Amino acid sequence: MFHIVLFEPEIPHNAGAAGRLALATGSTLHLVEPLGFSLEDKYVRRTGLDYWQDVKLRVWKSFDELRAAADEGARFWFLSTKASSSPWQAQFQPGDYLVFGRETRGLPKELVEQAGDHALKIPMVPGGTRSLNLSTAVAIVLYEAVRQQDPAW
């Protein structure tokens, strides 16, 4: 249904949790190297439990490689604390790519700037926290995208 993209993820638990979310929604998980862990890591497997082998997983050498392989007209949404629009304002479509950055640094500034109105941030109370856990952010945005396709979800 959707594409979850983790750009250079550093924490295996988050990749495992994103894999479970992909399975729960019929989405594909894309990991853009370099990864901060091995896919054989016990934490990735433990988080995915016995589902990991069923995850539709693609690993890419670079974000440019992923973009080049995407269908013509594919839409990419970039999640960043530096964006101004929220996922509630976006009009998601099946097949969209939801791109999330590294746990410690987020997405590169140039990707967010180039995204224009396809750069999104999850609203948070000012001064409460600077960011959310990566797998939590994936869940929030992914389920909003799914909800838009079928409000009965």
C-alpha positions in Angstrom: 0.0 0.0 0.0 2.7 2.5 1.1 6.5 2.6 1.1 8.3 3.2 4.4 11.8 4.6 3.8 14.3 4.7 6.6 17.3 6.8 5.5 20.5 5.5 7.0 18.8 4.1 10.2 21.1 3.6 13.2 19.1 1.6 15.7 18.1 -2.0 14.9 15.0 -1.9 17.1 13.5 0.9 15.0 14.0 -1.1 11.7 12.4 -4.1 13.3 9.4 -2.1 14.5 9.1 -0.5 11.1 9.1 -4.0 9.6 6.1 -5.0 11.8 4.3 -1.8 10.8 4.9 -2.6 7.1 3.4 -6.1 7.6 0.4 -4.7 9.5 -0.4 -2.3 6.7 0.7 -4.2 3.6 3.5 -1.7 3.0 7.1 -2.2 1.8 10.1 -1.3 4.0 13.0 0.4 2.3 16.4 0.8 4.1 18.9 3.2 2.7 22.5 2.4 3.5 24.7 2.8 5.4 22.9 1.0 8.1 24.0 1.4 11.7 23.5 -2.4 12.3 23.4 -5.7 10.5 20.1 -7.1 9.3 21.2 -10.3 11.0 21.3 -8.4 14.3 19.4 -10.2 17.0 17.6 -6.9 18.0 16.1 -6.5 14.5 14.9 -10.2 14.5 13.7 -9.9 18.1 11.6 -6.8 17.4 10.2 -8.4 14.2 9.7 -11.6 16.1 8.8 -14.4 13.8 7.5 -12.0 11.1 10.8 -10.6 9.9 11.1 -13.1 7.1 7.7 -12.0 5.7 8.5 -8.3 5.6 8.6 -6.8 2.0 12.1 -5.4 2.4 14.4 -3.6 0.0 17.9 -2.4 0.8 19.4 0.4 -1.2 23.0 1.6 -1.6 21.8 5.2 -1.8 18.6 7.3 -1.8 19.3 8.2 -5.4 19.3 4.5 -6.3 15.9 4.1 -4.6 14.4 7.2 -6.4 15.7 6.0 -9.7 13.9 2.6 -9.2 10.6 4.1 -8.1 7.7 4.3 -10.6 7.5 7.4 -12.7 5.4 9.9 -10.9 6.0 8.3 -7.5 5.4 10.8 -4.6 7.9 11.2 -1.8 7.0 12.7 1.6 9.9 13.8 3.8 9.4 13.9 7.6 11.4 16.4 9.5 11.1 18.6 12.6 12.2 21.4 10.2 9.1 21.2 8.1 6.0 23.4 8.6 3.1 21.3 7.3 1.7 18.3 9.3 0.6 14.9 8.0 -3.0 15.9 8.7 -2.7 18.5 5.9 -1.2 16.0 3.4 -3.3 14.1 0.8 -1.7 10.7 0.8 -2.2 8.2 -2.1 -1.4 4.5 -2.2 2.1 3.9 -3.4 3.5 7.1 -1.7 6.9 6.9 -0.1 7.2 8.1 3.5 10.8 9.0 4.1 12.2 9.2 7.7 15.8 10.3 8.6 18.4 9.0 11.0 17.6 8.8 14.6 20.4 11.2 15.6 20.4 13.7 12.8 17.2 13.3 10.8 17.1 13.8 7.0 19.8 15.9 5.2 18.8 19.5 5.0 18.9 19.6 1.2 16.3 16.8 1.0 13.9 18.6 3.2 14.4 21.9 1.4 13.9 20.3 -2.0 10.7 18.6 -0.8 8.7 21.9 -0.6 5.1 21.1 0.4 6.1 17.4 0.6 8.0 18.1 3.8 6.0 17.2 6.9 6.4 17.4 10.6 4.5 15.7 13.4 3.0 18.4 15.7 4.4 18.5 19.2 3.9 20.8 22.2 6.7 23.5 22.1 9.4 22.7 24.6 8.1 19.2 25.3 10.6 17.2 23.4 12.8 17.9 20.3 11.7 14.7 18.5 9.9 11.4 18.7 11.3 7.9 18.5 11.7 6.9 14.8 9.4 3.9 14.9 6.7 6.0 16.7 7.0 8.6 14.0 6.6 6.0 11.3 3.5 4.6 13.0 1.8 8.0 13.3 2.4 9.0 9.7 1.8 5.6 8.2 -1.5 5.1 9.9 -2.7 8.6 8.9 -1.9 7.7 5.3 -3.8 4.4 5.6 -6.7 6.0 7.4 -7.1 8.5 4.5 -7.5 5.5 2.1 -10.1 3.7 4.3 -11.6 5.7 7.1 -13.0 2.5 8.6 -9.5 1.5 9.7 
